[in-house]
């Protein structure tokens, strides 16, 4: 996702360059999904699908003399869900004292046992000990 903004003094130049078609849309293999404008704030938003963020950065650099840009990586719900699922599994594995390849965390048991003894085996104490290792 891209947010662009311009100053009032560059409005005529922005409009003229855009109307001329000069770099008005992202180059191939990028796809412009949608574009929104807020004429009162001189801002606009673009959603662009790209296989390589460098292509977008190069395209935007052709406008930096008259437009200020902010770029954000955005993902579909399914992509975020899959990413969070992997992250939560990694987190759970860490709480269970194992790494992704099922090898024990170094010193995990010793630290956890020491922490349990110090905190009289409370569940909160056990969780805190393992969380600090992650």
C-alpha positions as CSV (number, residue, x, y, z in Angstrom):
1,X,0.0,0.0,0.0
2,X,1.3,3.4,-0.9
3,X,0.3,6.8,0.4
4,X,1.2,9.8,-1.6
5,X,0.9,13.5,-0.8
6,X,1.8,16.8,-2.5
7,X,2.0,20.4,-1.6
8,X,-0.4,22.9,-3.0
9,X,2.4,24.5,-5.0
10,X,3.0,21.3,-6.9
11,X,-0.7,20.5,-7.7
12,X,-0.5,21.8,-11.2
13,X,2.7,19.9,-11.9
14,X,1.3,16.6,-10.4
15,X,-1.9,16.9,-12.4
16,X,0.0,17.7,-15.6
17,X,2.5,14.9,-15.3
18,X,-0.3,12.4,-14.4
19,X,-2.5,13.5,-17.3
20,X,0.4,13.1,-19.7
21,X,0.6,9.4,-18.7
22,X,4.3,9.8,-17.8
23,X,4.8,7.0,-15.2
24,X,1.1,7.3,-14.1
25,X,0.8,3.6,-13.4
26,X,3.2,1.1,-12.0
27,X,5.3,-0.8,-14.6
28,X,5.0,-4.5,-15.5
29,X,4.9,-7.0,-13.8
30,X,3.2,-4.8,-11.1
31,X,-0.6,-4.5,-11.1
32,X,-2.4,-1.4,-9.8
33,X,-5.3,-2.9,-7.8
34,X,-7.0,0.3,-6.8
35,X,-6.4,4.0,-6.2
36,X,-8.3,6.4,-3.9
37,X,-8.1,10.2,-3.7
38,X,-8.9,12.7,-1.0
39,X,-8.9,16.1,-2.8
40,X,-9.3,18.1,0.4
41,X,-6.0,16.8,1.8
42,X,-3.9,16.4,-1.3
43,X,-3.4,12.8,-0.5
44,X,-4.0,9.6,-2.3
45,X,-3.7,5.8,-1.7
46,X,-2.6,3.1,-4.0
47,X,-2.8,-0.7,-3.6
48,X,-0.2,-2.3,-5.9
49,X,0.5,-6.0,-6.3
50,X,4.2,-6.6,-7.1
51,X,6.6,-9.6,-7.1
52,X,9.4,-7.3,-6.1
53,X,9.2,-4.1,-3.9
54,X,12.3,-2.7,-5.7
55,X,10.3,-2.2,-8.8
56,X,7.8,-0.1,-6.9
57,X,10.5,1.9,-5.2
58,X,12.1,2.7,-8.6
59,X,8.8,3.7,-10.0
60,X,8.0,6.0,-7.1
61,X,11.5,7.6,-7.3
62,X,10.4,9.2,-10.6
63,X,7.9,11.3,-8.7
64,X,9.8,12.2,-5.5
65,X,10.5,15.7,-6.8
66,X,6.8,16.6,-6.4
67,X,5.2,13.8,-4.3
68,X,6.1,12.5,-0.8
69,X,5.6,8.8,-0.4
70,X,5.0,6.3,2.4
71,X,5.0,2.6,1.5
72,X,3.7,-0.3,3.5
73,X,3.7,-4.1,2.9
74,X,0.1,-5.3,3.3
75,X,-1.1,-8.9,3.2
76,X,-4.4,-10.7,2.6
77,X,-6.2,-12.2,5.6
78,X,-5.2,-15.7,4.6
79,X,-1.5,-14.8,4.3
80,X,-1.6,-13.2,7.7
81,X,-3.5,-16.1,9.2
82,X,-0.8,-18.6,7.9
83,X,2.0,-16.4,9.1
84,X,0.4,-16.0,12.6
85,X,-0.2,-19.7,12.7
86,X,3.5,-20.4,12.2
87,X,4.4,-17.7,14.7
88,X,2.1,-19.1,17.3
89,X,3.4,-22.6,16.8
90,X,6.9,-21.4,17.2
91,X,5.9,-19.6,20.3
92,X,4.2,-22.7,21.7
93,X,7.3,-24.8,20.9
94,X,9.4,-22.3,22.7
95,X,7.1,-22.5,25.8
96,X,7.4,-26.2,25.6
97,X,11.2,-25.9,25.6
98,X,11.9,-27.0,22.1
99,X,13.2,-25.4,19.0
100,X,11.5,-25.7,15.6
101,X,13.6,-28.8,14.8
102,X,12.5,-30.4,18.1
103,X,15.9,-30.0,19.9
104,X,15.6,-28.8,23.5
105,X,16.3,-25.2,24.3
106,X,19.7,-24.9,25.9
107,X,19.5,-24.5,29.6
108,X,15.7,-24.4,29.5
109,X,15.2,-27.1,32.1
110,X,17.8,-25.8,34.4
111,X,16.5,-22.2,34.3
112,X,12.9,-23.4,34.6
113,X,13.7,-25.7,37.5
114,X,15.6,-22.9,39.3
115,X,12.7,-20.5,38.7
116,X,10.1,-23.0,39.9
117,X,12.0,-23.6,43.1
118,X,12.5,-19.9,43.7
119,X,8.8,-19.2,43.0
120,X,7.4,-22.3,44.7
121,X,6.4,-23.9,41.4
122,X,3.7,-21.4,40.6
123,X,2.3,-21.6,37.0
124,X,3.0,-17.9,36.5
125,X,6.6,-18.4,37.6
126,X,7.1,-21.3,35.1
127,X,5.7,-19.3,32.2
128,X,7.8,-16.3,33.0
129,X,10.9,-18.4,33.1
130,X,10.3,-19.9,29.7
131,X,9.2,-16.7,28.2
132,X,12.4,-15.0,29.1
133,X,14.3,-17.6,27.1
134,X,12.3,-16.8,23.9
